[in-house]
Amino acid sequence: MENENNLLRRLWLWFLDFVETIVIALAIFVVVYRFLFQPHQVKGSSMYDNFHDGEYLLTDKVDYRFHSPERGDVVVFKAPQNEDYDYIKRIIALPGEQIKIESGRVFINNQTLDESGYLDPNITTHPGAYAKEGQNLTIPSDQYFVMGDNRSNSSDSREWGPVPTFNIVGRAWVRYWPINELGVVDKYPKD
């Protein structure tokens, strides 16, 4: 009888240890997922040729608490048209800057933007409903002008305007799937 009680007691203690481990692991997961890093899947071809449909990225949600986003950063943000969806795009213009799209090129403060670090030099950038051909636009404070790398197939700031800072989830940090593409997301991968 005493052996049965000892066995039941050990099983009960093991069960409590198991539950405690699960609760702690879930708490850590929630903290990491909610405040530090979040996985995102690339959907569609708007960031082709640097990112492909179905790839998985880990988004750094901490970095922008210490400094502002920079030009060239690949960011994940709540879609302006439907905040239930996250988009991935590249920051092109910063708050307070002037942007103009003219003759297939992007100009920041009347200087041609060098995008050779992430775009083929033969790619042309067409205007949109928001950023019309030859029109100078000043980016409001706390907003960023973003574009997909696949300029001919991207719904971006050219169509719906700048992204407010509070919509930015974080910076694309690590590509972890497919495994052969594993690595840190570089803002200028073609350098």
Sequence and secondary structure as in RCSB ss.txt:
>XXXX:A:sequence
MENENNLLRRLWLWFLDFVETIVIALAIFVVVYRFLFQPHQVKGSSMYDNFHDGEYLLTDKVDYRFHSPERGDVV
VFKAPQNEDYDYIKRIIALPGEQIKIESGRVFINNQTLDESGYLDPNITTHPGAYAKEGQNLTIPSDQYFVMGDN
RSNSSDSREWGPVPTFNIVGRAWVRYWPINELGVVDKYPKD
>XXXX:A:secstr
 HHHHHHHHHHHHHHHHHHHHHHHHHHHHHHIIIIIEEEEE  SSTTTTTS TT EEEEESSGGGTS   TT EE
EEE SS TTSEEEEEEEE TT EEEEETTEEEETTEE   TTTS TT      SSS BT  EE  TTEEEEE SS
GGG  SHHHH  EEGGGEEEEEEEEEESGGG EE  SSTT 
